[in-house]
Amino acid sequence: MTNYWYLSRNHEYPKPSWHVKSVQLNKYGSIIEMEREATENELFICDLVYLGKGQWNDEHIQNKYEGYKRGVK
C-alpha cells in the first residue's frame, strides 16, 4: 500500500483520522503518515508540508525532511 507523508508545522492532523496511519511528534512538527493524499482544506488547516509518497526510509522523503529541518533552525 502506498503511504503519503506530511509534516504538520502546527502539530495538527486531519480529522476524522481514519485515513491517518501514524503521527510522530518532534520539535519540527508532527510527521503524519496517511493512506490517501491530503485535501487542499487539510493542507491549509493543518499547515501540512508534503514530504513524499512511499515508505518513510525512501531517500526522496528523507531528503525533503532533512531539508526542512535545516531551514527551520
MOPAC internal coordinates of N, CA, C and O (Angstrom, degrees):
PM7 1SCF
backbone

  N    0.0000 0     0.00 0     0.00 0    0    0    0
  C    1.4420 1     0.00 0     0.00 0    1    0    0
  C    1.5302 1   109.24 1     0.00 0    2    1    0
  O    1.2310 1   120.97 1   -39.13 1    3    2    1
  N    1.3046 1   115.75 1   140.87 1    3    2    1
  C    1.4536 1   121.68 1   179.75 1    5    3    2
  C    1.5205 1   110.55 1   -82.99 1    6    5    3
  O    1.2310 1   120.78 1   -43.53 1    7    6    5
  N    1.3146 1   116.11 1   136.47 1    7    6    5
  C    1.4537 1   121.95 1   177.93 1    9    7    6
  C    1.5199 1   109.27 1  -113.95 1   10    9    7
  O    1.2310 1   120.88 1   -33.82 1   11   10    9
  N    1.3118 1   115.92 1   146.18 1   11   10    9
  C    1.4564 1   122.90 1   176.87 1   13   11   10
  C    1.5244 1   106.98 1  -112.61 1   14   13   11
  O    1.2310 1   120.99 1   -48.67 1   15   14   13
  N    1.3194 1   115.71 1   131.33 1   15   14   13
  C    1.4631 1   121.77 1  -174.71 1   17   15   14
  C    1.5187 1   110.44 1  -112.51 1   18   17   15
  O    1.2310 1   121.07 1   -46.76 1   19   18   17
  N    1.3331 1   115.56 1   133.24 1   19   18   17
  C    1.4557 1   122.58 1  -179.55 1   21   19   18
  C    1.5242 1   109.23 1  -134.93 1   22   21   19
  O    1.2310 1   121.27 1   -23.23 1   23   22   21
  N    1.3160 1   115.19 1   156.77 1   23   22   21
  C    1.4531 1   122.18 1   172.16 1   25   23   22
  C    1.5167 1   106.62 1  -116.70 1   26   25   23
  O    1.2310 1   120.59 1   -57.99 1   27   26   25
  N    1.3285 1   116.49 1   122.01 1   27   26   25
  C    1.4532 1   121.49 1   178.01 1   29   27   26
  C    1.5200 1   108.01 1   -95.39 1   30   29   27
  O    1.2310 1   120.58 1   -63.87 1   31   30   29
  N    1.3270 1   116.50 1   116.13 1   31   30   29
  C    1.4580 1   120.28 1  -176.59 1   33   31   30
  C    1.5195 1   112.64 1   -77.47 1   34   33   31
  O    1.2310 1   119.49 1   165.64 1   35   34   33
  N    1.3188 1   118.57 1   -14.36 1   35   34   33
  C    1.4676 1   120.71 1   178.75 1   37   35   34
  C    1.5341 1   111.88 1  -113.51 1   38   37   35
  O    1.2310 1   119.82 1  -165.50 1   39   38   37
  N    1.3040 1   117.96 1    14.50 1   39   38   37
  C    1.4753 1   125.02 1   177.56 1   41   39   38
  C    1.5250 1   113.75 1    63.15 1   42   41   39
  O    1.2310 1   119.83 1  -161.62 1   43   42   41
  N    1.3273 1   117.93 1    18.38 1   43   42   41
  C    1.4607 1   121.98 1   173.66 1   45   43   42
  C    1.5272 1   108.38 1   -94.07 1   46   45   43
  O    1.2310 1   120.62 1   -23.70 1   47   46   45
  N    1.3236 1   116.42 1   156.30 1   47   46   45
  C    1.4599 1   120.28 1   174.42 1   49   47   46
  C    1.5213 1   109.24 1  -140.72 1   50   49   47
  O    1.2310 1   120.72 1   -24.29 1   51   50   49
  N    1.3423 1   116.23 1   155.71 1   51   50   49
  C    1.4680 1   120.00 1  -175.25 1   53   51   50
  C    1.5260 1   112.27 1   -58.32 1   54   53   51
  O    1.2310 1   121.23 1   -43.81 1   55   54   53
  N    1.3217 1   115.26 1   136.19 1   55   54   53
  C    1.4511 1   121.55 1   176.92 1   57   55   54
  C    1.5279 1   107.44 1  -126.99 1   58   57   55
  O    1.2310 1   117.76 1   -37.68 1   59   58   57
  N    1.2965 1   121.87 1   142.32 1   59   58   57
  C    1.4574 1   126.01 1    -0.17 1   61   59   58
  C    1.5125 1   111.31 1   -65.32 1   62   61   59
  O    1.2310 1   121.16 1   -26.54 1   63   62   61
  N    1.2998 1   115.38 1   153.46 1   63   62   61
  C    1.4605 1   120.12 1  -167.08 1   65   63   62
  C    1.5292 1   114.94 1   -98.17 1   66   65   63
  O    1.2310 1   119.21 1  -160.26 1   67   66   65
  N    1.3277 1   119.12 1    19.74 1   67   66   65
  C    1.4711 1   117.64 1  -179.24 1   69   67   66
  C    1.5252 1   112.18 1   -69.50 1   70   69   67
  O    1.2310 1   119.56 1   163.92 1   71   70   69
  N    1.3282 1   118.45 1   -16.08 1   71   70   69
  C    1.4675 1   120.58 1   175.57 1   73   71   70
  C    1.5244 1   111.98 1   -91.45 1   74   73   71
  O    1.2310 1   120.57 1   170.15 1   75   74   73
  N    1.3311 1   116.51 1    -9.85 1   75   74   73
  C    1.4554 1   121.54 1   179.21 1   77   75   74
  C    1.5209 1   107.78 1   -89.93 1   78   77   75
  O    1.2310 1   120.86 1   -58.97 1   79   78   77
  N    1.3436 1   115.96 1   121.03 1   79   78   77
  C    1.4668 1   120.08 1  -178.33 1   81   79   78
  C    1.5170 1   112.03 1   -88.39 1   82   81   79
  O    1.2310 1   120.08 1   143.54 1   83   82   81
  N    1.3350 1   117.45 1   -36.46 1   83   82   81
  C    1.4619 1   119.92 1   178.43 1   85   83   82
  C    1.5164 1   110.39 1  -157.09 1   86   85   83
  O    1.2310 1   121.30 1   -25.17 1   87   86   85
  N    1.3240 1   115.13 1   154.83 1   87   86   85
  C    1.4624 1   123.12 1   176.33 1   89   87   86
  C    1.5164 1   106.99 1  -135.36 1   90   89   87
  O    1.2310 1   120.69 1   -53.72 1   91   90   89
  N    1.3270 1   116.29 1   126.28 1   91   90   89
  C    1.4622 1   121.63 1   178.42 1   93   91   90
  C    1.5191 1   107.69 1  -120.46 1   94   93   91
  O    1.2310 1   120.25 1   -56.72 1   95   94   93
  N    1.3257 1   117.13 1   123.28 1   95   94   93
  C    1.4517 1   122.08 1  -178.92 1   97   95   94
  C    1.5202 1   110.17 1   -89.46 1   98   97   95
  O    1.2310 1   120.45 1   -41.03 1   99   98   97
  N    1.3331 1   116.75 1   138.97 1   99   98   97
  C    1.4528 1   122.08 1   171.25 1  101   99   98
  C    1.5212 1   108.45 1  -151.37 1  102  101   99
  O    1.2310 1   120.03 1    -1.25 1  103  102  101
  N    1.3234 1   117.56 1   178.75 1  103  102  101
  C    1.4646 1   119.30 1  -174.06 1  105  103  102
  C    1.5295 1   113.71 1   -71.44 1  106  105  103
  O    1.2310 1   119.35 1   163.64 1  107  106  105
  N    1.3162 1   118.84 1   -16.36 1  107  106  105
  C    1.4606 1   122.02 1   179.40 1  109  107  106
  C    1.5152 1   112.49 1   -89.03 1  110  109  107
  O    1.2310 1   120.02 1   164.73 1  111  110  109
  N    1.3144 1   117.56 1   -15.27 1  111  110  109
  C    1.4576 1   122.69 1  -177.33 1  113  111  110
  C    1.5160 1   109.29 1   145.00 1  114  113  111
  O    1.2310 1   120.32 1     9.20 1  115  114  113
  N    1.3021 1   116.99 1  -170.80 1  115  114  113
  C    1.4616 1   122.07 1   178.53 1  117  115  114
  C    1.5218 1   109.36 1  -101.83 1  118  117  115
  O    1.2310 1   120.53 1   -50.69 1  119  118  117
  N    1.3244 1   116.59 1   129.31 1  119  118  117
  C    1.4581 1   121.80 1   175.55 1  121  119  118
  C    1.5232 1   106.79 1   -87.89 1  122  121  119
  O    1.2310 1   120.73 1   -56.83 1  123  122  121
  N    1.3234 1   116.21 1   123.17 1  123  122  121
  C    1.4610 1   121.50 1  -174.23 1  125  123  122
  C    1.5194 1   109.63 1  -118.45 1  126  125  123
  O    1.2310 1   121.25 1   -51.57 1  127  126  125
  N    1.3277 1   115.22 1   128.43 1  127  126  125
  C    1.4624 1   122.90 1   175.06 1  129  127  126
  C    1.5204 1   107.26 1  -105.29 1  130  129  127
  O    1.2310 1   120.60 1   -56.17 1  131  130  129
  N    1.3435 1   116.46 1   123.83 1  131  130  129
  C    1.4581 1   120.75 1  -178.06 1  133  131  130
  C    1.5181 1   111.10 1  -124.34 1  134  133  131
  O    1.2310 1   120.88 1   -25.17 1  135  134  133
  N    1.3387 1   115.92 1   154.83 1  135  134  133
  C    1.4641 1   122.26 1   177.78 1  137  135  134
  C    1.5208 1   111.92 1   -81.59 1  138  137  135
  O    1.2310 1   120.12 1   161.96 1  139  138  137
  N    1.3074 1   117.37 1   -18.04 1  139  138  137
  C    1.4658 1   121.88 1  -177.90 1  141  139  138
  C    1.5258 1   108.14 1  -137.34 1  142  141  139
  O    1.2310 1   121.28 1   -10.87 1  143  142  141
  N    1.3439 1   115.17 1   169.13 1  143  142  141
  C    1.4579 1   119.56 1   175.94 1  145  143  142
  C    1.5263 1   109.86 1   -71.72 1  146  145  143
  O    1.2310 1   120.78 1   -33.68 1  147  146  145
  N    1.3057 1   116.11 1   146.32 1  147  146  145
  C    1.4615 1   121.00 1   177.47 1  149  147  146
  C    1.5211 1   109.85 1   -72.18 1  150  149  147
  O    1.2310 1   121.03 1   -33.38 1  151  150  149
  N    1.3149 1   115.64 1   146.62 1  151  150  149
  C    1.4564 1   120.43 1   176.64 1  153  151  150
  C    1.5306 1   108.89 1   -77.71 1  154  153  151
  O    1.2310 1   120.89 1   -14.62 1  155  154  153
  N    1.3193 1   115.90 1   165.38 1  155  154  153
  C    1.4652 1   120.70 1   178.79 1  157  155  154
  C    1.5316 1   110.70 1   -60.14 1  158  157  155
  O    1.2310 1   120.68 1   141.08 1  159  158  157
  N    1.3142 1   116.30 1   -38.92 1  159  158  157
  C    1.4628 1   121.02 1   178.76 1  161  159  158
  C    1.5295 1   110.96 1   -64.17 1  162  161  159
  O    1.2310 1   119.81 1   136.42 1  163  162  161
  N    1.3306 1   117.97 1   -43.58 1  163  162  161
  C    1.4700 1   121.78 1   178.18 1  165  163  162
  C    1.5240 1   110.98 1   -64.02 1  166  165  163
  O    1.2310 1   120.36 1   140.80 1  167  166  165
  N    1.3367 1   116.91 1   -39.20 1  167  166  165
  C    1.4650 1   120.27 1   178.07 1  169  167  166
  C    1.5187 1   110.72 1   -59.56 1  170  169  167
  O    1.2310 1   120.52 1   138.22 1  171  170  169
  N    1.3194 1   116.61 1   -41.78 1  171  170  169
  C    1.4559 1   121.73 1  -177.55 1  173  171  170
  C    1.5319 1   111.81 1   -73.49 1  174  173  171
  O    1.2310 1   120.02 1   128.66 1  175  174  173
  N    1.3245 1   117.57 1   -51.34 1  175  174  173
  C    1.4647 1   122.03 1  -175.12 1  177  175  174
  C    1.5295 1   111.81 1   -65.78 1  178  177  175
  O    1.2310 1   120.48 1   137.76 1  179  178  177
  N    1.3379 1   116.69 1   -42.24 1  179  178  177
  C    1.4693 1   120.89 1  -176.62 1  181  179  178
  C    1.5296 1   112.82 1   -91.44 1  182  181  179
  O    1.2310 1   120.25 1  -179.30 1  183  182  181
  N    1.3304 1   117.14 1     0.70 1  183  182  181
  C    1.4688 1   122.51 1  -179.64 1  185  183  182
  C    1.5300 1   110.51 1    51.81 1  186  185  183
  O    1.2310 1   121.27 1  -124.70 1  187  186  185
  N    1.3422 1   115.18 1    55.30 1  187  186  185
  C    1.4611 1   121.73 1  -175.12 1  189  187  186
  C    1.5230 1   112.15 1   -87.46 1  190  189  187
  O    1.2310 1   121.18 1   -39.71 1  191  190  189
  N    1.3251 1   115.34 1   140.29 1  191  190  189
  C    1.4618 1   123.15 1   172.47 1  193  191  190
  C    1.5240 1   106.29 1  -112.26 1  194  193  191
  O    1.2310 1   120.00 1   -55.86 1  195  194  193
  N    1.3304 1   117.61 1   124.14 1  195  194  193
  C    1.4606 1   122.04 1  -179.28 1  197  195  194
  C    1.5241 1   109.64 1   -73.80 1  198  197  195
  O    1.2310 1   120.70 1   -55.83 1  199  198  197
  N    1.3436 1   116.27 1   124.17 1  199  198  197
  C    1.4676 1   121.04 1   178.83 1  201  199  198
  C    1.5177 1   112.32 1   -99.70 1  202  201  199
  O    1.2310 1   119.55 1   149.66 1  203  202  201
  N    1.3300 1   118.46 1   -30.34 1  203  202  201
  C    1.4512 1   119.68 1   178.09 1  205  203  202
  C    1.5107 1   112.91 1   151.06 1  206  205  203
  O    1.2310 1   122.35 1     0.56 1  207  206  205
  N    1.3320 1   113.10 1  -179.44 1  207  206  205
  C    1.4691 1   122.96 1  -177.22 1  209  207  206
  C    1.5182 1   107.07 1  -122.18 1  210  209  207
  O    1.2310 1   120.17 1   -52.84 1  211  210  209
  N    1.3168 1   117.28 1   127.16 1  211  210  209
  C    1.4600 1   121.70 1   179.84 1  213  211  210
  C    1.5202 1   110.91 1   139.13 1  214  213  211
  O    1.2310 1   120.92 1    33.85 1  215  214  213
  N    1.3134 1   115.84 1  -146.15 1  215  214  213
  C    1.4612 1   122.05 1   179.52 1  217  215  214
  C    1.5244 1   109.52 1   -97.07 1  218  217  215
  O    1.2310 1   120.30 1   -25.89 1  219  218  217
  N    1.3361 1   117.04 1   154.11 1  219  218  217
  C    1.4541 1   121.61 1  -176.20 1  221  219  218
  C    1.5316 1   112.51 1   -57.55 1  222  221  219
  O    1.2310 1   119.89 1   143.00 1  223  222  221
  N    1.3135 1   117.81 1   -37.00 1  223  222  221
  C    1.4647 1   120.11 1  -176.60 1  225  223  222
  C    1.5310 1   113.33 1   -83.97 1  226  225  223
  O    1.2310 1   119.36 1  -174.15 1  227  226  225
  N    1.3406 1   118.83 1     5.85 1  227  226  225
  C    1.4687 1   121.33 1   175.38 1  229  227  226
  C    1.5308 1   109.05 1   -64.45 1  230  229  227
  O    1.2310 1   121.35 1   -39.04 1  231  230  229
  N    1.3180 1   115.01 1   140.96 1  231  230  229
  C    1.4646 1   120.68 1  -173.64 1  233  231  230
  C    1.5315 1   112.95 1   -60.58 1  234  233  231
  O    1.2310 1   119.89 1   138.38 1  235  234  233
  N    1.3308 1   117.81 1   -41.62 1  235  234  233
  C    1.4681 1   119.52 1  -177.52 1  237  235  234
  C    1.5258 1   111.97 1   -65.93 1  238  237  235
  O    1.2310 1   120.06 1   146.46 1  239  238  237
  N    1.3223 1   117.49 1   -33.54 1  239  238  237
  C    1.4637 1   120.67 1   177.76 1  241  239  238
  C    1.5272 1   110.24 1   -71.41 1  242  241  239
  O    1.2310 1   120.46 1   135.85 1  243  242  241
  N    1.3108 1   116.72 1   -44.15 1  243  242  241
  C    1.4614 1   120.90 1   179.03 1  245  243  242
  C    1.5340 1   111.14 1   -63.13 1  246  245  243
  O    1.2310 1   120.21 1   140.14 1  247  246  245
  N    1.3322 1   117.20 1   -39.86 1  247  246  245
  C    1.4626 1   120.66 1   179.70 1  249  247  246
  C    1.5309 1   111.13 1   -63.08 1  250  249  247
  O    1.2310 1   120.17 1   137.99 1  251  250  249
  N    1.3237 1   117.28 1   -42.01 1  251  250  249
  C    1.4717 1   120.12 1   178.89 1  253  251  250
  C    1.5287 1   110.66 1   -66.41 1  254  253  251
  O    1.2310 1   120.55 1   139.22 1  255  254  253
  N    1.3186 1   116.55 1   -40.78 1  255  254  253
  C    1.4612 1   119.94 1  -179.91 1  257  255  254
  C    1.5278 1   110.83 1   -65.88 1  258  257  255
  O    1.2310 1   120.36 1   134.36 1  259  258  257
  N    1.3167 1   116.92 1   -45.64 1  259  258  257
  C    1.4674 1   120.68 1   178.86 1  261  259  258
  C    1.5256 1   110.77 1   -63.32 1  262  261  259
  O    1.2310 1   120.39 1   140.39 1  263  262  261
  N    1.3268 1   116.87 1   -39.61 1  263  262  261
  C    1.4607 1   120.80 1   177.51 1  265  263  262
  C    1.5195 1   111.36 1   -62.16 1  266  265  263
  O    1.2310 1   120.30 1   140.47 1  267  266  265
  N    1.3208 1   117.03 1   -39.53 1  267  266  265
  C    1.4607 1   120.55 1   178.17 1  269  267  266
  C    1.5217 1   109.88 1   -66.21 1  270  269  267
  O    1.2310 1   120.36 1   136.19 1  271  270  269
  N    1.3289 1   116.92 1   -43.81 1  271  270  269
  C    1.4702 1   119.89 1   179.70 1  273  271  270
  C    1.5252 1   111.41 1   -60.66 1  274  273  271
  O    1.2310 1   119.97 1   138.87 1  275  274  273
  N    1.3313 1   117.65 1   -41.13 1  275  274  273
  C    1.4666 1   120.96 1   179.81 1  277  275  274
  C    1.5137 1   111.35 1   -64.68 1  278  277  275
  O    1.2310 1   120.33 1   144.78 1  279  278  277
  N    1.3250 1   116.98 1   -35.22 1  279  278  277
  C    1.4545 1   120.98 1  -177.96 1  281  279  278
  C    1.5175 1   114.15 1   -78.74 1  282  281  279
  O    1.2310 1   119.75 1   162.58 1  283  282  281
  N    1.3242 1   118.08 1   -17.42 1  283  282  281
  C    1.4531 1   121.78 1  -174.67 1  285  283  282
  C    1.5251 1   112.94 1   -87.45 1  286  285  283
  O    1.2310 1   119.72 1   143.57 1  287  286  285
  N    1.2839 1   118.15 1   -36.43 1  287  286  285
  C    1.4750 1   124.03 1  -174.79 1  289  287  286
  C    1.4724 1   112.29 1   -25.32 1  290  289  287
  O    1.2310 1   120.10 1   180.00 1  291  290  289

